[in-house]
């Protein structure tokens, strides 16, 4: 089942500060460092798409993965994609709102749709790095109902 929410693109830092705090029983993706972690799968998939264009890989921005997960949590609670954009000092952001989980299986599908926008599509351009980005941080939040919100931040 594909999510019914539209994917949105934001490419300029708006400097919005939103707290990612709140109490619920969902789970944050907290910067899993193993090669099988959703964060690594996310960056690897983005880099695989970049390689098809002969572009160098993004560096995995591990220092900001916890923050990206906090943005995903905040956005899931508000129901607003990109609502916490800028909290992690990112320059651009893609988001997969409310996808069926788990994170390791939903992220390749979401990234495929974004890449499929092609040139001129904001998600594609962020993944391609048209504005000179060199690193990516992927964050995840799993809601109690099992749906996953994922944020991909670029800098």
The 8 nearest C-alpha neighbors of each residue, nearest first, counted from 0:
[[1, 2, 99, 98, 3, 100, 105, 108],
 [0, 2, 3, 98, 99, 4, 109, 108],
 [3, 1, 4, 98, 0, 97, 99, 96],
 [2, 4, 1, 5, 97, 0, 98, 6],
 [3, 5, 2, 6, 96, 97, 1, 95],
 [4, 6, 7, 3, 2, 96, 95, 80],
 [5, 7, 4, 95, 94, 8, 96, 80],
 [8, 6, 5, 9, 80, 94, 93, 81],
 [9, 7, 121, 122, 93, 10, 92, 6],
 [8, 10, 92, 11, 91, 7, 93, 121],
 [9, 11, 91, 8, 92, 90, 12, 121],
 [12, 10, 9, 91, 90, 13, 92, 85],
 [11, 13, 90, 14, 85, 91, 10, 89],
 [14, 12, 15, 11, 85, 84, 90, 9],
 [13, 15, 85, 12, 16, 86, 84, 88],
 [16, 14, 85, 13, 84, 86, 17, 83],
 [15, 17, 86, 14, 83, 85, 18, 84],
 [18, 16, 83, 15, 19, 86, 82, 73],
 [17, 19, 20, 16, 73, 83, 70, 69],
 [20, 18, 73, 69, 70, 72, 17, 21],
 [21, 19, 18, 73, 22, 69, 72, 17],
 [22, 20, 23, 19, 73, 76, 18, 72],
 [21, 23, 24, 20, 25, 76, 19, 72],
 [24, 22, 25, 21, 143, 142, 26, 76],
 [23, 25, 143, 26, 22, 142, 141, 144],
 [26, 24, 142, 143, 141, 23, 27, 140],
 [27, 25, 141, 140, 28, 24, 142, 143],
 [28, 26, 140, 29, 68, 139, 141, 25],
 [27, 29, 139, 68, 140, 30, 138, 26],
 [30, 28, 65, 27, 31, 64, 68, 138],
 [29, 31, 64, 65, 32, 28, 61, 38],
 [30, 32, 36, 29, 33, 38, 28, 37],
 [31, 33, 30, 36, 34, 39, 38, 61],
 [34, 32, 35, 36, 31, 39, 38, 37],
 [33, 35, 36, 39, 32, 40, 31, 37],
 [34, 36, 33, 37, 39, 40, 103, 32],
 [37, 35, 31, 39, 33, 38, 34, 40],
 [36, 38, 103, 40, 39, 102, 41, 35],
 [39, 37, 41, 137, 36, 40, 31, 42],
 [38, 40, 42, 41, 36, 37, 34, 43],
 [41, 39, 37, 43, 38, 42, 44, 36],
 [40, 42, 38, 44, 39, 43, 37, 106],
 [41, 43, 45, 39, 44, 40, 46, 59],
 [44, 42, 46, 40, 41, 45, 39, 47],
 [45, 43, 47, 41, 46, 42, 40, 48],
 [44, 46, 42, 48, 47, 43, 126, 41],
 [47, 45, 49, 56, 43, 48, 44, 50],
 [48, 46, 44, 50, 49, 45, 43, 51],
 [47, 49, 45, 46, 51, 50, 44, 52],
 [50, 48, 46, 54, 51, 47, 52, 127],
 [49, 51, 53, 47, 52, 54, 48, 46],
 [50, 52, 48, 49, 53, 47, 54, 46],
 [53, 51, 50, 54, 49, 48, 127, 55],
 [52, 54, 50, 51, 49, 55, 48, 56],
 [55, 53, 49, 50, 52, 56, 51, 127],
 [56, 54, 57, 50, 53, 49, 46, 133],
 [57, 55, 46, 58, 54, 49, 50, 133],
 [56, 58, 134, 133, 135, 59, 46, 55],
 [57, 59, 134, 60, 133, 135, 56, 42],
 [58, 60, 135, 61, 134, 136, 57, 42],
 [61, 59, 136, 135, 62, 134, 63, 58],
 [60, 62, 64, 63, 59, 136, 30, 65],
 [63, 61, 60, 64, 65, 136, 30, 66],
 [62, 64, 66, 61, 65, 60, 136, 67],
 [65, 63, 67, 30, 136, 61, 138, 66],
 [64, 66, 68, 29, 67, 63, 30, 69],
 [65, 67, 69, 63, 68, 64, 87, 70],
 [68, 66, 138, 64, 70, 69, 65, 150],
 [67, 69, 138, 139, 71, 65, 66, 70],
 [70, 68, 66, 19, 72, 67, 71, 73],
 [69, 71, 67, 73, 83, 68, 72, 19],
 [72, 70, 68, 74, 69, 148, 73, 140],
 [73, 71, 69, 75, 140, 70, 74, 68],
 [72, 74, 19, 70, 76, 75, 71, 69],
 [73, 75, 77, 71, 79, 76, 72, 82],
 [76, 74, 78, 72, 73, 77, 71, 148],
 [75, 77, 73, 74, 78, 72, 79, 21],
 [78, 76, 74, 79, 75, 73, 82, 80],
 [79, 77, 75, 76, 74, 80, 96, 82],
 [78, 80, 74, 77, 82, 81, 75, 76],
 [79, 81, 82, 74, 96, 78, 94, 7],
 [82, 80, 84, 83, 79, 74, 94, 9],
 [81, 83, 79, 80, 74, 84, 17, 73],
 [84, 82, 17, 70, 81, 86, 74, 85],
 [85, 83, 81, 82, 86, 15, 92, 70],
 [86, 84, 14, 88, 15, 87, 89, 12],
 [85, 87, 16, 84, 88, 83, 15, 17],
 [88, 86, 89, 85, 66, 63, 67, 84],
 [89, 87, 85, 86, 90, 14, 12, 154],
 [88, 90, 154, 87, 153, 85, 91, 152],
 [89, 91, 12, 154, 153, 11, 88, 10],
 [92, 90, 10, 153, 89, 152, 9, 11],
 [91, 93, 152, 151, 9, 153, 94, 10],
 [92, 94, 151, 8, 122, 150, 152, 95],
 [93, 95, 150, 149, 96, 151, 92, 80],
 [94, 96, 149, 148, 109, 150, 98, 97],
 [97, 95, 148, 98, 94, 80, 149, 147],
 [96, 98, 147, 148, 146, 95, 99, 2],
 [99, 97, 147, 146, 2, 96, 100, 148],
 [98, 100, 146, 147, 105, 97, 101, 145],
 [101, 99, 102, 147, 146, 105, 145, 98],
 [100, 102, 103, 104, 105, 99, 147, 145],
 [103, 101, 100, 105, 104, 37, 106, 147],
 [104, 102, 37, 101, 105, 106, 40, 36],
 [105, 103, 102, 101, 106, 107, 100, 108],
 [106, 104, 102, 108, 100, 107, 103, 101],
 [105, 107, 109, 108, 104, 102, 103, 110],
 [108, 106, 110, 109, 105, 111, 104, 44],
 [109, 107, 111, 106, 105, 110, 112, 104],
 [108, 110, 106, 112, 111, 107, 95, 105],
 [109, 111, 113, 107, 112, 108, 114, 106],
 [110, 112, 108, 114, 109, 113, 115, 107],
 [113, 111, 115, 109, 110, 114, 108, 116],
 [112, 114, 110, 122, 115, 111, 116, 123],
 [115, 113, 123, 111, 116, 112, 117, 110],
 [114, 116, 112, 117, 113, 111, 123, 110],
 [117, 115, 120, 114, 113, 123, 112, 118],
 [116, 118, 115, 123, 120, 114, 119, 124],
 [119, 117, 120, 123, 124, 116, 121, 114],
 [118, 120, 121, 117, 124, 123, 116, 122],
 [121, 119, 116, 123, 118, 122, 117, 124],
 [120, 122, 124, 8, 123, 125, 119, 10],
 [123, 121, 125, 113, 124, 120, 8, 93],
 [122, 124, 114, 126, 120, 121, 125, 113],
 [123, 125, 127, 121, 126, 122, 129, 128],
 [126, 124, 128, 122, 127, 123, 121, 129],
 [127, 125, 123, 128, 124, 45, 122, 49],
 [128, 126, 124, 125, 129, 49, 123, 54],
 [129, 127, 125, 132, 131, 130, 126, 124],
 [128, 130, 124, 131, 127, 125, 132, 126],
 [131, 129, 128, 132, 125, 124, 127, 10],
 [132, 130, 128, 129, 133, 154, 127, 125],
 [131, 133, 154, 128, 130, 134, 153, 129],
 [134, 132, 57, 154, 58, 131, 135, 128],
 [135, 133, 58, 57, 154, 60, 153, 59],
 [134, 136, 153, 60, 59, 152, 57, 58],
 [137, 135, 60, 152, 64, 151, 63, 59],
 [138, 136, 151, 38, 64, 150, 67, 152],
 [137, 139, 68, 67, 150, 64, 149, 28],
 [140, 138, 149, 68, 28, 148, 71, 27],
 [139, 141, 27, 72, 148, 71, 26, 147],
 [142, 140, 147, 26, 25, 146, 145, 27],
 [141, 143, 25, 145, 144, 146, 147, 140],
 [142, 144, 25, 145, 24, 141, 146, 26],
 [143, 145, 142, 146, 141, 25, 147, 99],
 [146, 144, 142, 143, 141, 100, 147, 99],
 [147, 145, 99, 97, 98, 142, 100, 144],
 [148, 146, 141, 98, 97, 100, 140, 99],
 [147, 149, 96, 97, 140, 71, 95, 139],
 [150, 148, 139, 95, 138, 94, 71, 147],
 [149, 151, 94, 138, 71, 137, 93, 67],
 [150, 152, 137, 93, 92, 136, 94, 138],
 [153, 151, 92, 136, 135, 89, 91, 150],
 [152, 154, 135, 91, 89, 134, 90, 92],
 [153, 132, 90, 89, 134, 133, 135, 91]]
